[in-house]
Amino acid sequence: MSAAGTARQTPPATGRREPVFTLPFVNLMVANGLLRVCTYMLIALVPLYALDRGVSTTVAGLTTTLYMGAAVVLRPLSGKLVDTRGRYAVMVVGASLYCAATGLYVLTLPIWALLAARALQGFGFALNGTAVMTLATDLIPESRMSEGIGYLGVEQTVAQLFAPWLALELRGTYGYRTAFAVVFALGVVNLFIRIPLRTVARRLDARRREEASRRGPAEEAAEQVGPEKGPLWSRIVDRDAWRPSSIMFLLMFGAAGINTFMAAYATGHGIANSGPFFTASGLMVAVSRLTAGRLGRRFGTVWVIAPGIALMAAGQLGIWWSPDLSVLMLAGAAYGLGMGAVQPGLNSLAVLSAGRERRGRANSTFFMAMDLSQAIGAVALGAVAGVAGTGAVFPISAGLMSVACVAYVVLRRRGFVG
């Protein structure tokens, strides 16, 4: 890591504790929280809607594949746009694309148009997600970055717990058209809530430009070498943020295994309803995100991230061993507690390793690592499951997490990650 990158990870000590919950940050949380609710409602609704239209399960699966694929494709560009065009502009464009695509679901579209709308929504999701997180990291004090990112992530957990239920209740009572109309209305409200952020975002953009103008010629040249004149990968991946992002890449293989194979494995072991696993995991993610940042600030990041990875690995082994639902729920709690601590911690390291002018690229690097890991992990672990059975997925995932833990500790001692 460059000397500049290392210096940025250690915020200046101050006698005053800077606030996280400023009015703009709360505004951003509320707006993004509404979009999270829309996302999880549509995750529940769209595949079922396609199946009820009479398409095959393969085509129904494409509603998710195209959504995530479009997000992965646009993720590298989203980071560059956020850094060059401004956080607010990219955020509003992304949220508008997402909302417009949602409005199309209210119509009775042919299947090809439904799939196209889902891909358009994926583009909006990528632009919005990178811009929101980058604007958030501009608003959060650097001394409390992990803590603030953790708070921002709580809204995802809350949405994940109740939004699918709400969507299915609306579908069952009023039908798809009403359910989609409710999602669209929430998207429109989310757009209006973002309007007050325009002023503060412009002020932050002006501050970044002023800071860039004060840099010396040598430092400015050093900032430009990797992204503009290096190989293609260096224009996509931030040269400092890739280190903590690579740790997250290894960890998200396990998430792919859980999302894809856990329910089938539990059913094969006599646990008919594995839903409480996700409930326990989601609740502990929320608890962890509310507390881990403060613990990291007090004891140091390593004392949050390393134990968090160990808890995630323990959760994977718990799934593999679980003889009944109670043990499976404990495994979910351990996994959620670890994930809630590790993700904001590594995300904050990725962001603080880059200057303000590269935070968009740093965030897109981190999210690309997560997206690609889940996409590759689902295929790779699927091949493992086909050869050795679904049970083999979980100890292998635990092994990858152990490798990630060792890599983090070693890289930290050598000064490559914070």
C-alpha positions in Angstrom: 0.0 0.0 0.0 1.2 3.5 -0.7 2.3 5.7 2.1 -0.5 8.0 1.3 -3.0 5.2 1.5 -1.6 4.0 4.9 -1.8 7.5 6.3 -5.4 7.9 5.4 -6.3 4.8 7.4 -5.4 6.5 10.7 -7.6 9.5 11.2 -6.3 12.4 13.3 -7.0 12.1 17.0 -9.4 14.7 18.3 -10.7 15.4 21.7 -14.3 15.6 20.4 -16.3 12.6 19.2 -17.6 13.5 15.7 -21.3 12.6 15.2 -22.4 9.9 12.7 -26.1 10.6 12.7 -26.2 14.0 11.0 -29.3 15.1 9.2 -27.9 14.3 5.7 -26.8 10.8 6.8 -30.2 10.1 8.3 -31.8 11.4 5.1 -29.6 9.0 3.1 -30.4 6.1 5.3 -34.2 6.6 5.0 -34.0 7.0 1.2 -31.8 4.0 0.7 -33.8 2.0 3.2 -36.9 2.4 1.1 -35.0 1.2 -2.0 -33.9 -1.8 0.0 -37.5 -2.6 0.8 -38.3 -2.4 -2.9 -35.4 -4.7 -3.7 -36.4 -7.5 -1.3 -40.1 -7.2 -2.3 -39.2 -7.7 -5.9 -36.8 -10.6 -5.1 -39.9 -12.4 -3.7 -42.4 -11.2 -6.4 -40.7 -11.3 -9.8 -39.7 -15.0 -10.1 -43.2 -16.1 -8.8 -44.8 -13.7 -11.3 -42.8 -15.2 -14.1 -43.7 -18.7 -13.1 -47.4 -17.8 -12.8 -47.2 -16.5 -16.3 -46.4 -20.1 -17.4 -42.7 -19.8 -18.1 -40.1 -22.5 -17.2 -38.1 -22.4 -14.1 -35.0 -21.6 -16.2 -36.6 -18.5 -17.6 -37.9 -17.5 -14.1 -34.3 -17.9 -12.8 -33.2 -15.5 -15.5 -35.1 -12.7 -13.7 -32.5 -13.0 -11.0 -29.5 -13.8 -13.2 -30.0 -10.8 -15.5 -30.6 -8.5 -12.6 -27.3 -9.5 -10.9 -25.4 -9.8 -14.1 -26.3 -6.3 -15.2 -25.2 -5.0 -11.8 -21.9 -6.8 -12.1 -21.3 -5.5 -15.6 -21.9 -1.9 -14.7 -20.2 -2.0 -11.3 -16.7 -0.9 -12.6 -18.1 2.0 -14.6 -20.2 3.1 -11.6 -17.2 3.7 -9.5 -15.6 5.9 -12.2 -18.8 7.8 -12.8 -19.3 8.5 -9.1 -15.7 9.9 -8.9 -16.0 12.0 -12.0 -19.7 13.0 -12.3 -20.5 13.4 -8.7 -22.2 11.2 -6.1 -25.6 12.9 -6.2 -26.0 12.8 -10.0 -25.1 9.1 -10.3 -27.3 8.2 -7.3 -30.4 9.9 -8.7 -29.9 8.4 -12.2 -29.5 4.9 -10.7 -32.5 5.3 -8.4 -34.6 6.7 -11.3 -33.7 3.8 -13.6 -34.6 1.4 -10.8 -37.9 3.1 -10.2 -38.8 3.3 -13.9 -38.2 -0.4 -14.4 -40.4 -1.1 -11.3 -43.2 0.9 -12.9 -43.1 -1.3 -16.0 -44.0 -4.3 -13.9 -47.5 -2.8 -13.3 -48.1 -3.3 -17.0 -48.7 -6.8 -18.5 -45.4 -7.2 -20.3 -44.3 -10.0 -22.6 -41.7 -12.1 -21.0 -38.8 -10.7 -23.1 -39.8 -7.2 -21.9 -40.0 -8.3 -18.3 -36.5 -9.7 -18.5 -35.3 -6.5 -20.2 -36.9 -4.4 -17.4 -35.1 -6.6 -14.8 -31.8 -6.0 -16.5 -32.5 -2.3 -16.5 -33.2 -2.5 -12.8 -29.8 -4.2 -12.3 -28.1 -1.2 -14.0 -29.9 1.2 -11.7 -29.1 -1.0 -8.7 -25.3 -0.8 -9.4 -25.3 2.9 -10.0 -27.3 3.7 -6.9 -25.5 1.3 -4.6 -22.0 2.6 -5.4 -23.1 6.2 -5.3 -25.0 5.8 -2.0 -22.1 4.1 -0.2 -19.6 6.6 -1.5 -21.7 9.6 -0.4 -22.2 7.9 2.9 -18.4 7.5 3.4 -18.1 11.3 2.6 -20.7 12.0 5.3 -19.3 9.6 8.0 -16.3 10.9 10.0 -13.2 8.9 9.1 -12.6 8.1 12.8 -16.0 6.3 12.8 -16.1 4.9 9.3 -16.7 1.2 10.2 -19.3 2.2 12.7 -21.2 4.4 10.2 -21.1 1.8 7.5 -22.5 -0.7 10.0 -25.4 1.5 10.8 -26.1 2.0 7.1 -26.2 -1.8 6.7 -28.9 -2.3 9.4 -31.5 -1.1 7.0 -30.7 -3.9 4.6 -31.2 -6.4 7.5 -34.5 -4.9 8.5 -35.7 -4.9 4.9 -34.6 -8.5 4.4 -36.6 -9.6 7.4 -40.0 -8.1 6.6 -40.1 -6.9 2.9 -40.6 -10.4 1.3 -43.4 -11.1 3.8 -45.1 -7.8 2.9 -44.8 -8.5 -0.8 -46.3 -12.0 -0.6 -49.1 -10.8 1.6 -50.0 -8.1 -1.0 -49.8 -10.6 -3.8 -52.0 -13.1 -2.0 -54.6 -10.5 -1.0 -54.7 -8.0 -3.9 -52.8 -9.6 -6.7 -49.5 -8.9 -8.5 -50.6 -5.6 -10.1 -51.3 -4.0 -6.7 -48.1 -5.4 -5.1 -46.0 -4.0 -8.0 -47.9 -0.7 -7.7 -47.0 -0.5 -4.0 -43.3 -1.1 -4.8 -43.4 1.6 -7.5 -45.0 4.1 -5.1 -42.2 3.4 -2.5 -39.6 4.0 -5.2 -41.2 7.3 -6.1 -41.2 8.4 -2.5 -37.6 7.3 -2.2 -36.7 9.7 -5.1 -38.4 12.7 -3.5 -36.6 12.0 -0.2 -33.2 12.3 -1.9 -33.8 15.9 -3.1 -32.5 17.6 0.0 -29.2 15.7 -0.4 -28.4 17.7 -3.5 -27.0 20.7 -1.7 -24.8 18.7 0.7 -23.5 16.5 -2.0 -22.5 19.5 -4.1 -20.7 21.0 -1.1 -18.8 17.8 -0.6 -17.9 17.6 -4.3 -16.6 21.1 -4.1 -14.5 20.2 -1.1 -13.0 17.3 -2.9 -12.1 19.4 -5.8 -10.5 22.0 -3.5 -8.4 19.3 -1.8 -7.3 18.0 -5.2 -6.2 21.5 -6.2 -4.0 21.8 -3.1 -2.1 18.6 -3.9 1.4 19.0 -5.2 2.3 18.0 -8.8 4.1 14.9 -7.7 1.3 13.6 -5.5 -1.3 14.4 -8.2 0.7 12.5 -10.8 1.0 9.6 -8.4 -2.8 9.5 -7.9 -3.3 9.3 -11.7 -0.8 6.7 -12.7 -2.7 3.5 -11.8 -6.2 4.3 -12.9 -5.5 6.1 -16.2 -2.2 4.8 -17.6 -1.9 1.3 -16.2 -3.3 -2.0 -17.6 -7.1 -2.4 -18.0 -7.5 -4.1 -14.5 -6.0 -1.0 -12.8 -8.6 1.2 -14.3 -11.4 -1.0 -12.9 -9.9 -2.1 -9.5 -8.5 0.5 -7.1 -4.9 -0.2 -6.4 -5.2 0.0 -2.6 -8.8 -1.1 -2.1 -8.3 -4.5 -3.7 -6.4 -5.9 -0.6 -9.3 -5.8 1.9 -11.6 -6.6 -1.0 -9.8 -9.8 -1.8 -10.4 -10.9 1.8 -14.1 -10.3 1.3 -13.9 -12.2 -2.0 -12.9 -15.4 -0.1 -15.5 -14.9 2.5 -18.4 -14.5 0.1 -17.9 -18.0 -1.3 -19.5 -19.2 1.9 -22.5 -16.9 1.4 -23.1 -18.4 -2.0 -23.0 -21.9 -0.5 -25.6 -20.9 2.2 -27.9 -19.2 -0.3 -27.8 -22.0 -2.8 -27.5 -25.3 -0.8 -28.3 -24.8 2.8 -32.1 -25.4 2.6 -31.6 -28.6 0.5 -29.0 -29.9 2.9 -31.1 -29.1 6.0 -34.1 -30.9 4.4 -32.0 -33.9 3.7 -31.2 -34.0 7.5 -34.8 -33.9 8.5 -35.1 -30.1 9.1 -38.1 -29.3 6.9 -38.1 -25.5 7.6 -34.7 -23.9 7.6 -36.2 -20.4 7.6 -35.3 -19.8 11.3 -31.6 -20.0 10.3 -32.0 -16.8 8.2 -34.1 -15.1 10.9 -31.4 -15.8 13.5 -28.6 -14.8 11.1 -30.4 -11.6 10.1 -31.1 -10.5 13.7 -27.4 -11.1 14.7 -26.2 -9.2 11.6 -28.2 -6.2 12.9 -26.9 -6.6 16.5 -23.3 -6.9 15.2 -23.5 -3.9 12.9 -24.8 -1.8 15.7 -22.0 -2.7 18.1 -18.9 -3.9 16.1 -17.9 -0.4 14.9 -17.7 0.9 18.5 -15.7 -2.1 19.6 -13.3 -1.7 16.7 -12.8 2.0 17.6 -12.0 1.0 21.2 -9.9 -2.2 20.7 -8.7 -2.0 17.1 -10.0 -3.3 13.8 -8.1 -6.6 13.9 -10.0 -7.5 17.2 -13.3 -7.2 15.3 -12.5 -8.6 11.9 -10.4 -11.7 12.8 -12.9 -13.0 15.5 -15.7 -12.1 13.0 -14.2 -14.4 10.3 -13.8 -17.1 12.9 -17.5 -16.9 13.8 -18.4 -17.1 10.1 -16.3 -20.3 9.8 -17.9 -21.7 12.9 -21.3 -21.0 11.4 -20.4 -23.0 8.3 -19.2 -25.9 10.4 -22.4 -25.6 12.5 -24.5 -26.0 9.4 -22.6 -29.1 8.3 -22.9 -30.7 11.8 -26.4 -29.6 12.8 -28.5 -32.5 13.9 -31.6 -30.4 14.6 -33.2 -26.9 14.1 -31.8 -25.5 17.4 -28.2 -26.1 16.3 -28.9 -24.8 12.9 -30.3 -21.6 14.4 -27.1 -21.3 16.6 -25.0 -21.7 13.4 -27.1 -18.9 11.8 -26.5 -16.7 14.8 -22.8 -17.2 14.7 -22.6 -16.6 11.0 -24.7 -13.5 11.2 -22.7 -12.1 14.1 -19.5 -12.6 12.2 -20.7 -11.2 8.9 -22.2 -8.1 10.6 -18.7 -7.3 12.0 -16.5 -8.2 9.1 -18.3 -6.6 6.1 -18.4 -3.0 7.4 -14.9 -3.4 8.8 -13.4 -4.5 5.5 -15.5 -2.0 3.6 -14.2 0.8 5.7 -10.6 -0.4 5.2 -11.2 -0.4 1.4 -12.6 3.1 1.4 -10.0 4.6 3.8 -7.1 3.1 1.8 -8.1 5.5 -1.1 -8.3 9.2 -1.2 -11.6 11.0 -1.4 -11.2 11.4 -5.2 -11.0 7.6 -5.5 -13.7 6.5 -3.1 -16.2 5.7 -5.8 -13.6 3.3 -7.4 -12.8 1.9 -4.0 -16.4 1.1 -3.2 -17.0 -0.4 -6.7 -13.9 -2.6 -6.1 -15.3 -3.9 -2.8 -18.8 -4.6 -4.2 -17.3 -6.2 -7.4 -15.4 -8.6 -5.1 -18.7 -9.5 -3.3 -20.7 -9.9 -6.5 -18.1 -11.9 -8.4 -17.4 -14.2 -5.4 -21.1 -15.1 -5.1 -21.4 -15.7 -8.8 -18.3 -17.8 -9.0 -18.9 -19.5 -5.7 -22.4 -20.7 -6.7 -20.9 -22.4 -9.8 -17.8 -23.8 -8.1 -19.5 -25.0 -5.0 -22.3 -26.5 -7.2 -19.6 -28.6 -8.9 -18.3 -29.7 -5.5 -21.9 -30.6 -4.4 -22.3 -32.6 -7.6 -19.3 -34.7 -6.9 -19.2 -34.9 -3.1 -22.7 -34.0 -2.0 -24.1 -30.7 -0.6 -22.6 -31.5 2.8 -19.1 -30.9 1.4 -19.9 -27.3 0.6 -19.9 -26.1 4.2 -16.5 -27.4 5.5 -14.9 -26.3 2.3 -16.4 -22.8 2.8 -15.1 -22.9 6.4 -11.7 -23.7 5.1 -11.7 -20.8 2.7 -12.7 -18.5 5.6 -9.8 -19.8 7.6 -7.5 -19.0 4.7 -9.1 -15.5 4.6 -8.5 -15.0 8.3 -4.8 -16.0 8.1 -4.4 -13.8 5.0 -5.9 -10.8 6.8 -3.6 -11.2 9.8 -0.5 -11.7 7.7 -1.3 -8.8 5.3 -2.0 -6.6 8.3 1.3 -7.4 9.9 3.1 -6.5 6.7 1.2 -3.3 6.4 -0.9 -4.2 3.3 -4.3 -3.8 5.1 -5.3 -1.8 8.1 
